[in-house]
Structure formats: C-alpha cells, structure tokens
C-alpha cells in the first residue's frame, strides 16, 4: 500500500517516488504490473494529481515505469530499452488476440507464421 506522510520534510512526490522504487526493486511491484491512474492515486492518497504525475514522470525518466497512452502506466519490463519495447509489443499483441477471442496457442501460431514468412529467426 502506498502512503505519504504529510508531516514529513520530504516532498510528497519524492516520498511516492522513493516508495515506488522500493516496491519495484523488492519485486513487490513486478515487471509489467499496471499502476493506478494518476487521478485514482491522487484521490486515494489525497494529493494533487500533479504530485502523482511528477513522481510517475521521474520514474519513467529513470526507466522504471512506462506509459502506454490510454492503456496506463506500467512497471518497465526490462532494463534494456529494445527488450522493453519488444515486451510491450508482445503484451499488446496478446491483449489484442484475447479481445479477438483467439487462444494463446493460436496467437503464438500466427506469430511463428509471420516470422517464418519473413525468413526471420
């Protein structure tokens, strides 16, 4: 659970940022975990949305979080930016296949076919 101490000398955005870093590094927030929206977390913690947004931005700059537009903010999957982008693309693909009603096996089959038709891997 995230908490911010209003009586602390440490600014609220920094408390939140540090707490999220601790949770990510400890594995409590796993790679790929979706974080609450800025507004939802602001309401929960009784903070201004800009405070939450600043903490999220700083963590994104540090490579610990990634924002996927309307899909939300997630714990980064990898320290390698190329690997992270590939993992994000794979997650997006999996979500789309599931929305289309396809099984994981069928989705994987389609990916294999796409790679083999391009003589890749």
C-alpha positions in Angstrom: 0.0 0.0 0.0 1.3 3.4 -0.9 1.4 6.1 1.8 2.6 9.7 2.0 3.4 11.4 5.3 2.1 14.9 5.2 4.2 15.9 8.2 7.5 14.8 6.6 10.1 17.3 5.4 10.4 15.2 2.2 8.1 16.4 -0.6 5.1 14.2 -1.3 6.2 13.4 -4.9 9.6 12.3 -3.6 8.1 10.1 -0.9 5.9 8.5 -3.5 8.7 8.1 -6.0 11.0 6.5 -3.4 8.3 4.2 -2.2 7.5 3.0 -5.7 11.3 2.5 -6.4 11.5 0.3 -3.2 8.4 -1.7 -4.2 9.8 -2.2 -7.8 13.3 -3.2 -6.6 11.9 -5.6 -4.0 9.7 -7.3 -6.6 6.5 -6.3 -4.7 5.6 -4.4 -7.9 6.5 -6.9 -10.6 7.6 -6.1 -14.1 4.6 -5.4 -16.2 2.4 -4.5 -13.2 -0.1 -1.8 -14.0 -0.2 1.2 -11.7 -3.3 3.2 -10.7 -4.1 6.1 -12.9 -2.8 9.5 -11.8 -6.3 10.6 -10.8 -7.2 7.4 -8.9 -4.0 7.5 -6.9 -4.4 11.2 -6.2 -7.8 10.6 -4.8 -6.6 7.6 -2.8 -3.6 9.5 -1.3 -5.4 12.8 -1.0 -2.8 14.5 -3.2 -2.9 16.8 -6.2 -2.8 14.9 -9.5 0.3 16.9 -10.5 2.1 15.4 -7.5 1.4 11.9 -8.7 2.2 12.8 -12.3 5.6 14.2 -11.3 6.5 11.0 -9.4 5.4 8.9 -12.4 7.4 11.1 -14.8 10.5 10.9 -12.8 10.2 7.1 -12.6 9.6 7.0 -16.3 12.7 9.1 -17.0 14.6 6.7 -14.7 13.4 3.8 -16.8 11.4 2.1 -14.1 7.9 3.0 -15.5 6.5 3.2 -18.9 3.3 4.9 -20.0 1.3 3.3 -22.8 -1.1 6.1 -23.6 -4.6 5.3 -22.7 -3.6 1.8 -21.6 -2.0 3.2 -18.5 1.3 3.2 -16.6 3.3 0.0 -16.0 6.4 -1.1 -14.3 9.0 -1.4 -17.0 9.7 -5.0 -18.1 13.4 -4.8 -18.8 16.4 -2.5 -18.3 17.2 -2.9 -22.0 15.1 -0.4 -24.0 14.8 -2.6 -27.1 13.8 -5.6 -24.9 11.3 -3.4 -23.1 9.7 -2.2 -26.3 9.5 -5.8 -27.6 7.9 -7.0 -24.4 5.4 -4.1 -24.6 4.6 -5.1 -28.2 4.2 -8.7 -27.2 1.8 -7.7 -24.3 -0.2 -5.5 -26.6 -0.4 -8.3 -29.2 -1.5 -10.8 -26.6 -4.2 -8.5 -25.3 -5.5 -7.9 -28.8 -5.6 -11.6 -29.6 -7.6 -12.3 -26.4 -10.0 -9.5 -27.3 -10.5 -11.1 -30.7 -11.3 -14.4 -28.9 -8.2 -16.3 -30.0 -6.3 -18.6 -27.7 -2.7 -18.2 -26.7 -1.8 -21.2 -28.9 -3.4 -19.6 -31.9 -1.8 -16.3 -31.2 1.6 -17.9 -31.0 1.0 -19.9 -34.2 0.2 -16.6 -36.0 3.5 -15.0 -34.7 5.5 -18.0 -35.8 3.9 -17.9 -39.3 4.7 -14.2 -39.5 8.4 -14.7 -38.6 8.8 -17.7 -40.9 7.2 -15.8 -43.9 9.9 -13.1 -43.4 12.7 -15.7 -43.0 13.4 -14.4 -39.5 14.8 -16.4 -36.6 
